[in-house]
């Protein structure tokens, strides 16, 4: 599933580069990868990349599963 989110973000890069907003489908992918990166040593750079782009607004919400997070529930269960 993490591979799917990485591929999705790769496909969406042209949109991400042109816009500062983060639609829910992209937010879900970011949030899920940020959540996983806090628990998986193989994904350490993910938080830094997204944090630089979106000024860390997703990081705390995703990692701590605060209200408003869009981390995929299957990723959270793992």
N, C-alpha and C positions, 0 to 999 in steps of 0.2 A: 504494500500500500504506500509506503514511503517513496518507493521508486515512482509510483504513479503520480504522487504529488510533485516530485522533482521534475518529472517529464512535463506535467501540466504547467508548472511555473516556467519551464524552458520555452514551451510553446507560447506562453503569455508574455514573454519578455518584451516584445515590441510594444504592447499595451502598457506594461509596467514602466517602461522607459519614457513613454510620452505623457503619462498621467500620474498625478500624486495620489489620487483616490485609490481605494482598495475595495473592489466589489466583493460581495460575500463569497463567491466561489474561489477567488484568489485568496481572500482572508482565511478561508477554511484550510487551504493548502499551506499558507504561511503559518497559521496557528498550530496546525498539526505537526509541521516540521520543527517549529520552535519548541513545542511541548516535548517531542521525541528527542531533540538535541540536548535538552537538559538531563536526559536519562540514558543517552547513548553516546559513548565516547567517539564513535565514528562520525558524528555530525557536529563537531565543535564550531565550525566556521559559519554554520547556518544562522545562528543568533546574531553574530556580528554583521553579516551581510544584510539581513532584514532590518536589524536595528539601525544601521547606517541609512538605509533607504527610508524607513518609516519612523525614525526617531524613537525607537523603543516603545511605541505605543501599544504594540501587540505583545511584547515580551512578557511582562509581568502578568497580564491577563491570561495569556496562554499557558505559561509555566505553572501558575498557581490555580488555574482553572476558575478564575474569578467570573462573576456574572458578565455576560457579553462575549465570552470566548467562543470561538467557532471551531475549536479543535475537534477533529473527527472522533466520534465516540468509540470506534473500533481501535483507533490508535491509543486512546486513553486507556482502554481496557487491557491492552497488551502491557 
